Amino acid sequence: MKRADADIVQELGPFPAVEGVHGVTYDGERVWFASGDRLNALDPASGRMLRSIEVAAHAGTAFDGTHLYQIAERRIHRIDPHTGRVLATIPAPGNGGDSGLAWAEGTLWVGEYRERRIHQVDPHTGAVLGTIESNRFVTGVTWVEGELWHGTWEGEQSELRHVDPRTGEVLESLQMPPDVGVSGLESDGHGQFFCGGGNSGKLRVVRRPGAAAGS
């Protein structure tokens, strides 16, 4: 396994009236993040908040190219990002213990925090299609260029992990500084990760290994 320190290239926030940053996703232009009772759209270039949707938003967030998905306690909502309407709901596999959420090739990938698992889930029925195990709490999930990454946060230590999506084997680890937690994780599809900062109310941008500066 390769280990390295995370290269934090930018900090965004804290933001007005946001007590914590939980799930994080990216629609190609805006970063969306969950903050308890709202989903918030952010311009990552300027750090400016653009709009908010009032909806239960307690944990992981994902985007499938058209719709947002949001964990709300024991459920996962599919949301129209233009109107804020909840269009459909499926059960969350962890029954209230879910954390990270990602979309990849037609399925959802859902972190189950304290059980240290990641589930592949049918977005229409909520059926669990597969599960991999971790040895750390799972706090965010993302896919980028065929790689599965997840965030961890235990005690004072967080990291970003690249794992084998079939076995859960850790292939690569990026260590965050002490006391800097990861509460949500999303890739911009290229050279950067967006990391929720929990109760700090911040979003941090981490360079993906091998990415050129400024990418």
Phi, psi and chi 1 to 4 in degrees:
 res  aa     phi    psi   chi1   chi2   chi3   chi4
   1 MET       -  135.9  178.6 -179.9   62.8      -
   2 LYS   -88.6  135.4  -65.6 -173.1  -69.6 -175.1
   3 ARG  -123.0  143.9  -65.0 -178.6 -179.0  -87.8
   4 ALA  -158.1  161.5      -      -      -      -
   5 ASP   -78.1  140.1  -68.5  -25.8      -      -
   6 ALA   -65.6  135.9      -      -      -      -
   7 ASP   -96.5   93.7 -177.8    6.5      -      -
   8 ILE   -81.9  114.9  -60.1  173.0      -      -
   9 VAL  -101.1  -13.1  -62.9      -      -      -
  10 GLN  -161.1  146.1 -171.1  178.5   12.4      -
  11 GLU  -121.6  132.0  -78.0 -164.6   -6.7      -
  12 LEU  -117.6  138.4  -57.5  170.0      -      -
  13 GLY    92.0 -172.9      -      -      -      -
  14 PRO   -67.3  163.0   25.0  -32.4      -      -
  15 PHE  -113.5  148.7  -52.8   99.0      -      -
  16 PRO   -57.5  134.2  -22.8   32.5      -      -
  17 ALA    64.0   17.8      -      -      -      -
  18 VAL  -111.8  113.2  171.1      -      -      -
  19 GLU   -88.2  -20.4  -64.7 -177.6   -0.6      -
  20 GLY  -161.9  149.0      -      -      -      -
  21 VAL  -109.2  122.3  176.0      -      -      -
  22 HIS  -111.8 -111.0  -51.9  -60.2      -      -
  23 GLY   -62.8  150.2      -      -      -      -
  24 VAL  -137.6  137.4 -178.3      -      -      -
  25 THR  -144.8  175.3 -164.0      -      -      -
  26 TYR  -142.7  130.6 -178.3   61.8      -      -
  27 ASP  -103.5   13.9   67.5    7.4      -      -
  28 GLY    99.0  -20.4      -      -      -      -
  29 GLU  -129.7  -44.2  -64.0 -179.7    7.2      -
  30 ARG  -114.4  145.0  -62.4  163.8  -68.1  -93.1
  31 VAL   -89.3  129.8  173.9      -      -      -
  32 TRP  -106.9  136.0  -68.6   83.9      -      -
  33 PHE  -138.5  146.2   67.9   88.3      -      -
  34 ALA   -87.3  138.3      -      -      -      -
  35 SER  -137.6   40.5   60.8      -      -      -
  36 GLY    96.8  -70.8      -      -      -      -
  37 ASP  -117.2   11.5   57.5   -1.3      -      -
  38 ARG  -148.7  150.8  -72.1 -179.4  -64.3  158.4
  39 LEU  -106.0  128.8 -100.5  174.7      -      -
  40 ASN  -116.8  136.4  -51.6  -81.0      -      -
  41 ALA  -102.2  131.2      -      -      -      -
  42 LEU  -128.4  138.1  171.0   77.0      -      -
  43 ASP   -83.3  111.5  175.7    4.3      -      -
  44 PRO   -70.1  -20.0   25.0  -32.7      -      -
  45 ALA   -73.7  -41.9      -      -      -      -
  46 SER  -101.4  -18.1   66.6      -      -      -
  47 GLY    77.9   11.2      -      -      -      -
  48 ARG   -87.9  133.7 -175.5  168.6   62.6   91.8
  49 MET   -73.2  131.5  -67.3  -87.2  -80.2      -
  50 LEU  -101.1  -41.5  -58.0  174.7      -      -
  51 ARG  -168.4  168.5   58.6 -177.1  -73.5 -117.9
  52 SER  -137.3  150.7  -63.9      -      -      -
  53 ILE  -115.2  127.4  -63.7  171.1      -      -
  54 GLU   -81.3  105.6  -67.9 -170.7    8.8      -
  55 VAL  -158.9  150.4   65.7      -      -      -
  56 ALA   -60.4  126.0      -      -      -      -
  57 ALA  -146.2   75.7      -      -      -      -
  58 HIS   -95.2  -16.4  -54.0  117.4      -      -
  59 ALA  -154.1 -132.4      -      -      -      -
  60 GLY   -61.3  150.7      -      -      -      -
  61 THR  -133.9  143.8  -48.1      -      -      -
  62 ALA  -145.4  164.1      -      -      -      -
  63 PHE  -137.2  130.6 -179.7   68.9      -      -
  64 ASP  -102.4   10.3   69.1   -1.0      -      -
  65 GLY   103.3  -20.0      -      -      -      -
  66 THR  -132.1  -46.5  -57.0      -      -      -
  67 HIS  -116.4  155.3  -59.7  107.9      -      -
  68 LEU   -91.6  147.4  -65.7  164.0      -      -
  69 TYR  -120.0  137.3  -69.5   81.3      -      -
  70 GLN  -139.8  126.5  178.4   59.4   54.7      -
  71 ILE   -73.3  128.8  -65.2  173.8      -      -
  72 ALA  -132.1   89.1      -      -      -      -
  73 GLU    56.8 -111.2  -64.1 -176.9  -15.2      -
  74 ARG   -90.4    6.1  -68.5  179.9  168.2   83.6
  75 ARG  -127.1  161.4  -46.9  -67.6  -70.3  176.3
  76 ILE  -121.6  121.4  -61.1  173.7      -      -
  77 HIS   -97.0  140.7  -64.2  -43.3      -      -
  78 ARG   -99.3  125.8  177.7  160.1   54.0   92.1
  79 ILE  -125.0  137.0  -61.1  166.6      -      -
  80 ASP   -77.0  115.6 -176.6  -33.4      -      -
  81 PRO   -69.0  -17.1   24.4  -32.3      -      -
  82 HIS   -82.8  -40.9  -57.0  -69.4      -      -
  83 THR  -102.3  -20.3   66.1      -      -      -
  84 GLY    81.4    2.8      -      -      -      -
  85 ARG   -72.9  140.7  -71.8 -178.7   55.3 -133.2
  86 VAL   -83.0  117.3  174.9      -      -      -
  87 LEU   -93.4  -29.3  -56.4  175.8      -      -
  88 ALA  -160.2  160.3      -      -      -      -
  89 THR  -140.5  138.1  -60.8      -      -      -
  90 ILE  -129.0  158.1   58.2  172.9      -      -
  91 PRO   -69.4  143.0   23.8  -32.5      -      -
  92 ALA   -84.0  139.1      -      -      -      -
  93 PRO   -65.5  -28.1   22.8  -33.8      -      -
  94 GLY   -89.6    1.7      -      -      -      -
  95 ASN    54.8   44.4 -163.8   33.0      -      -
  96 GLY   106.0   -9.4      -      -      -      -
  97 GLY  -104.8   22.0      -      -      -      -
  98 ASP   -86.9  155.2  -54.2  -85.1      -      -
  99 SER  -133.2  -92.0   49.7      -      -      -
 100 GLY   -69.2  156.9      -      -      -      -
 101 LEU  -148.2  134.2 -171.8   62.2      -      -
 102 ALA  -144.5  156.5      -      -      -      -
 103 TRP  -112.4  135.1  174.7  -90.0      -      -
 104 ALA  -154.3  118.9      -      -      -      -
 105 GLU    49.0   48.0  -61.7 -178.3  -10.8      -
 106 GLY    90.8   -0.1      -      -      -      -
 107 THR  -132.3  161.6   60.7      -      -      -
 108 LEU   -96.6  144.7  -68.6  167.7      -      -
 109 TRP  -117.3  120.6  -67.2   72.8      -      -
 110 VAL  -120.4  122.9 -172.7      -      -      -
 111 GLY   -79.9  136.0      -      -      -      -
 112 GLU  -109.8  105.5 -169.8  178.5   -2.5      -
 113 TYR   -52.5  -73.5  175.9   63.2      -      -
 114 ARG   -74.4  -22.6  -69.8 -163.2  177.0  -84.9
 115 GLU   -80.8   -6.2  -63.6  -59.0  -42.3      -
 116 ARG    56.6   53.4  -60.7  177.9  168.9   93.7
 117 ARG  -135.3  158.9  -64.3  172.8  179.1  163.0
 118 ILE  -128.0  126.0  -60.1  172.3      -      -
 119 HIS  -107.4  139.8  -56.2  -75.7      -      -
 120 GLN   -93.2  127.8 -174.7 -178.6   14.5      -
 121 VAL  -129.2  139.3  171.0      -      -      -
 122 ASP   -70.0  121.4 -175.5  -47.2      -      -
 123 PRO   -72.0  -12.0   27.6  -34.8      -      -
 124 HIS   -93.9  -33.7  -56.2  -68.8      -      -
 125 THR  -115.5  -21.1   66.0      -      -      -
 126 GLY    84.4    1.0      -      -      -      -
 127 ALA   -62.9  137.3      -      -      -      -
 128 VAL   -82.5  120.7  174.7      -      -      -
 129 LEU   -94.3  -21.2  -53.8  175.2      -      -
 130 GLY  -177.0  160.6      -      -      -      -
 131 THR  -143.8  137.3  -61.3      -      -      -
 132 ILE  -120.6  152.8   60.0  173.5      -      -
 133 GLU  -102.2  149.4  -54.3  -75.2  -20.5      -
 134 SER  -124.3  164.3  176.1      -      -      -
 135 ASN  -107.1   15.7   61.4    0.2      -      -
 136 ARG  -136.3  155.9  -58.6  -82.6  -74.6  177.9
 137 PHE   -58.2  136.4  -68.6  153.0      -      -
 138 VAL   -97.4  121.6  176.7      -      -      -
 139 THR  -122.5    4.6   59.6      -      -      -
 140 GLY  -179.4  150.1      -      -      -      -
 141 VAL  -139.0  138.9 -175.4      -      -      -
 142 THR  -152.9  156.1 -169.0      -      -      -
 143 TRP  -115.7  142.3  -81.5   86.3      -      -
 144 VAL  -149.5  121.9   54.9      -      -      -
 145 GLU    48.5   47.9  -63.6 -178.7  -15.2      -
 146 GLY    78.5    4.5      -      -      -      -
 147 GLU  -106.5  133.9  -64.3  179.2   -3.7      -
 148 LEU   -96.4  124.6  175.5   60.1      -      -
 149 TRP  -122.7  147.5  -70.9   75.2      -      -
 150 HIS  -140.7  154.5   75.6   84.2      -      -
 151 GLY   -90.5  153.6      -      -      -      -
 152 THR  -130.7  157.4   73.7      -      -      -
 153 TRP  -158.9  108.3 -170.0  -10.0      -      -
 154 GLU  -137.3  125.7  -67.5 -163.4   37.7      -
 155 GLY    62.4 -123.9      -      -      -      -
 156 GLU  -102.0   10.4  -60.9  177.5   -4.9      -
 157 GLN  -123.5  132.9 -176.8   59.4   53.7      -
 158 SER  -127.2  155.6  -87.1      -      -      -
 159 GLU  -151.4  163.5   59.9 -174.6  -58.4      -
 160 LEU  -107.3  129.9  -50.7 -176.8      -      -
 161 ARG  -121.0  131.2  -72.8 -179.1  160.0 -169.9
 162 HIS   -92.9  121.0  171.6 -158.2      -      -
 163 VAL  -126.4  156.1  -60.6      -      -      -
 164 ASP   -72.2  121.0 -174.1  -47.4      -      -
 165 PRO   -70.1  -10.1   25.7  -33.7      -      -
 166 ARG   -94.2  -37.1  -63.1  160.4  -59.5  173.9
 167 THR  -114.3  -18.7   66.5      -      -      -
 168 GLY    82.3    0.4      -      -      -      -
 169 GLU   -58.8  134.4  176.9 -170.8   -2.8      -
 170 VAL   -80.4  121.2 -178.6      -      -      -
 171 LEU   -98.2  -27.8  -53.1  174.3      -      -
 172 GLU  -158.0  144.9 -166.4  169.4    0.8      -
 173 SER  -136.9  130.5  170.9      -      -      -
 174 LEU  -111.8  114.4  -57.0  179.5      -      -
 175 GLN   -84.9  125.8  -56.0  -75.7  -36.4      -
 176 MET   -79.5  156.0  -62.1  -67.0  -83.3      -
 177 PRO   -60.6  156.1  -20.7   32.0      -      -
 178 PRO   -54.7  141.4  -25.0   34.0      -      -
 179 ASP    68.0   11.1  -61.8  -39.2      -      -
 180 VAL  -109.1  103.7  174.3      -      -      -
 181 GLY   -91.0  160.2      -      -      -      -
 182 VAL  -118.5  114.5  175.2      -      -      -
 183 SER  -110.5   -3.1   59.5      -      -      -
 184 GLY  -166.2  153.0      -      -      -      -
 185 LEU  -145.8  134.7 -179.5   65.1      -      -
 186 GLU  -151.3  146.2  176.7   65.7  -61.2      -
 187 SER   -94.8  152.9  166.0      -      -      -
 188 ASP   -86.2    6.1   68.2   -6.2      -      -
 189 GLY    90.7   -3.5      -      -      -      -
 190 HIS  -138.6 -102.8  -58.4  -71.4      -      -
 191 GLY  -105.4    6.0      -      -      -      -
 192 GLN  -137.7  151.1  -62.8 -176.0  143.0      -
 193 PHE  -111.5  141.9  -66.0  112.2      -      -
 194 PHE  -101.7  126.4  -61.1  109.6      -      -
 195 CYS  -120.7  121.4  -56.5      -      -      -
 196 GLY   -67.1  143.9      -      -      -      -
 197 GLY  -109.5   22.8      -      -      -      -
 198 GLY    57.9 -135.6      -      -      -      -
 199 ASN   -72.6   -5.6  -68.2  -22.9      -      -
 200 SER   -67.5  -20.6   72.1      -      -      -
 201 GLY    73.0   16.2      -      -      -      -
 202 LYS  -112.8  158.5  -65.0 -178.4  178.4 -178.7
 203 LEU  -113.8  135.5  -88.9  164.6      -      -
 204 ARG  -117.6  142.7  -63.8  179.0  175.5   92.5
 205 VAL  -105.8  123.1 -177.3      -      -      -
 206 VAL  -115.8  132.5  171.8      -      -      -
 207 ARG   -72.7  132.8 -178.5  172.5  -66.6  127.0
 208 ARG   -73.0  138.5 -175.7  176.5  165.5 -141.6
 209 PRO   -54.3  135.2  -25.9   34.6      -      -
 210 GLY    87.5   -8.6      -      -      -      -
 211 ALA   -80.3  141.8      -      -      -      -
 212 ALA   -70.8  151.0      -      -      -      -
 213 ALA   -58.3  133.8      -      -      -      -
 214 GLY    87.4   -3.9      -      -      -      -
 215 SER   -81.7      -   65.5      -      -      -
